[in-house]
């Protein structure tokens, strides 16, 4: 049974003036228990909407159809009380900006306790909870845990804050961890530490990890499976660890824009054009206007996903051209 | 040529409950040069003092010691013309632009103030600057929230160009942008540098950008320079362990 299963997941945001923004368009995705998968794409391609939908955290103006199952359990029809236990207990989430995720008015102790009391079933006793909280902070790679317990978010560095968020996310021993751009707001050296920590925690606890990122290098390094999204659809889904593994032109273009440290370029590579307006739906492939391999067919017919790629004219795996 | 020598800046960390005041050395005696028409990258982690240093260079902070020499004279900001020579581009484009001011007006205000242009002359000056950063006339009539992140950063760059600067300080100008948009803004900065000879002090913690952008790199840690030199040398043969650590921390570098 997959840990996360999405069938025809469609999310529309209703906008002022009666228009609708089609953020997710019939997403089908199964992520097995213990698997690490990354969802990659530019801003506005729907990756965060997907992460939020998993735990029914969608905005008030969103309309969701299709099936979302976490460990086989239907999230869409879950009651408030069931969601309380699923969130944190079955799957929990860490967000991009730890400073914005933590409440500035409460100490780390209070925020850890709040998470445990809100989501754990049955509700634990106070005494053992303290010890559990300390060991969670330790598991998140924090030293001097008793001082950190009594600290307020502003007394911690960005890296420490993100480690506290990870401790809170792990507090109810979830099987699934969803990390939405967990390192984007951090310094490079701290980023590397947090990535190492995620890898370690994943291994130790046998977690299912869903990483949301726009950094294709990070995704390829951390997750064996990479799911590339564009305009609310999955464009490519497979084992991608370098540009040569990718066969969709969009995935290759995304790899191409990342400048390398090993050689200088005269000019930074760009993907021409910009992401499409999600209020409209083109009859053909959504990437067609920006694609270097597009032909007449791409303009007319919307490609279906086949063997992990949504493209009529993909590259050959391993080919450099 | 801009020459910085022995530059120091400290802050007093005050807290309403603290008994003693703590002095924080943000920049502790820094020497380096920005040659004419060069791009110099200033790299380091948060808290390494790179932003304080940059703020000293553009007159937003008054250094405690050391000097900044520009074309053989101490850099000063006592006249409009002198202030126009160094312009600053910030990371957060939203807070850099007035939400109630249309993009075109944000740029026009600067040209009006610095060059006393009015009417048709002002309009055409605004449009030619917009054109040079790759924005069309339509964008000039839009408010910041109607623009994408990349477009907003172009407007901020256009406003910086409006004074005719010799040096642009770009403080993490692409950190909040998507990778694909980052490349567009970086190419624009490169083009401004090569076509107009504007020097750029580029602050970043992403060394991947530095390799293809800058000619020189200065690595800072705890207010001091750890390593400096031309990009090729520092990247291929870093002398300091800290530089090595920064290079190894990048995803895809392992």
Interface residues (C-beta under 8 A of the other chain):
Chain A: X42 X43 X158 X187 X188 X189 X190 X191 X192 X195 X214 X215 X216 X217 X218 X220 X221 X222 X253 X254 X257 X258 X259 X260 X261 X262 X263 X264 X265 X266 X267 X268 X269 X270 X271 X274
Chain B: X45 X46 X148 X149 X150 X178 X179 X180 X181 X182 X183 X184 X186 X187 X190 X205 X206 X207 X208 X209 X211 X212 X213 X231 X232 X235 X245 X246 X247 X248 X249 X250 X251 X252 X253 X254
